[in-house]
Amino acid sequence: MNQPSRRVALVTGSTSGIGAAIARRLAGDGVTVALHSRVSVAAGTALAEELGRATYTQADLSEATNARRLIDEVRDKHGRLDILVNNAAMTQVIPHGELKRATADVWRRLYEVNVVTPWLLIAEAESMLRESAQGGPPGCVVNISSHAGVRPKGASIPYAVSKAALNHMTKLLAIALAPAIRVNAVAPGLVDTPMTATWTDTHELWRTRAPMRRAAKPEEIADVVAMLIASDYVTGEIIVADGGLNLT
Ligand SMILES: NC(=O)c1ccc[n+]([C@@H]2O[C@H](COP(=O)([O-])OP(=O)(O)OC[C@H]3O[C@@H](n4cnc5c(N)ncnc54)[C@H](OP(=O)(O)O)[C@@H]3O)[C@@H](O)[C@H]2O)c1
């Protein structure tokens, strides 16, 4: 690969859980990381210091205008973007049979942050990702989806449907943006993060039924993201990383 030490990656939602693990992994691989989160400014600033050349930008991605501002800030601070990891997302736990609890407002909020925002970020980042491809390997987008977007499972039906939409968007964009930009997704099962800390039954399910007998560590999802970034060829794939639960 050309000039790996100068590559820049934006990782959305990178102050916590999977996003923070991806940021640390990419920084360890010699990538300059643009960190981002919704409200956790202190955590973002501290992680930027820890990672060296990294920067941090605060932006609530439930506001569509903030997607453009975020990409503009990355351009201003780094002058380039080679890798975009759409990791930030929202969830809401609603039992699947309780239809009236999944209100129109819940559907719209989850769809906005989990589907529309990744789309806007990719659209705003497209020109920088194409420029990146001119001097080296293809630009790279990795969307963090969920096993819930692949199987009829998950925290709630609106969440699962939003991730299924993200998976389909991944494949459509892989075709539309090739060969200059590769677009892939990682679909984790249960991961040990603040989002899932209280999901006792789900942890029990993974301990008893998943072939790997446990939830993933955030670093193990970051390994899969790094694998997709390292390839110059793979595109349009949804990599399920659920410890094999989907096989049972
Ligand atoms: N944990 C799992 O078991 C699991 C399983 C499958 C898929 N996933 C997916 O993995 C990704 C990361 O999950 P996680 O468990 O690591 O989450 P997490 O620990 O709760 O971290 C979420 C990150 O996203 C940011 N964020 C949330 N809402 C945002 C918004 N509206 N605008 C901007 N930033 C926002 C948060 O910023 P603030 O802290 O400032 O709010 C935080 O940095 C998500 O896409 C999730 O759907 C997770």
The ligand as an ORCA input file, in Angstrom:
! r2SCAN-3c Opt
* xyz 0 1
  N     -22.509     -3.495     21.586
  C     -23.054     -4.464     20.852
  O     -23.343     -5.579     21.338
  C     -23.353     -4.230     19.397
  C     -23.832     -5.304     18.641
  C     -24.094     -5.126     17.291
  C     -23.857     -3.901     16.706
  N     -23.396     -2.869     17.472
  C     -23.159     -1.587     16.784
  O     -21.841     -1.158     17.070
  C     -21.782      0.270     17.064
  C     -21.161      0.781     18.356
  O     -21.883      0.276     19.462
  P     -21.298      0.340     20.957
  O     -21.963     -0.741     21.709
  O     -19.805      0.408     20.914
  O     -21.910      1.736     21.439
  P     -21.561      2.694     22.666
  O     -20.479      2.123     23.532
  O     -22.865      3.051     23.280
  O     -20.933      3.988     21.914
  C     -21.710      4.689     21.007
  C     -20.882      5.831     20.414
  O     -21.684      6.466     19.413
  C     -21.888      7.836     19.746
  N     -23.249      8.236     19.389
  C     -24.407      7.676     19.793
  N     -25.466      8.367     19.293
  C     -24.941      9.376     18.553
  C     -25.494     10.457     17.820
  N     -26.818     10.676     17.743
  N     -24.655     11.320     17.196
  C     -23.335     11.131     17.273
  N     -22.732     10.146     17.972
  C     -23.531      9.280     18.604
  C     -21.664      7.916     21.260
  O     -21.309      9.251     21.639
  P     -21.703      9.791     23.137
  O     -21.067      8.809     24.106
  O     -21.096     11.139     23.213
  O     -23.194      9.759     23.208
  C     -20.518      6.897     21.447
  O     -19.275      7.485     21.111
  C     -23.221      0.727     16.806
  O     -23.391      0.931     15.421
  C     -24.046     -0.463     17.253
  O     -25.311     -0.485     16.641
  C     -23.127     -3.001     18.795
*
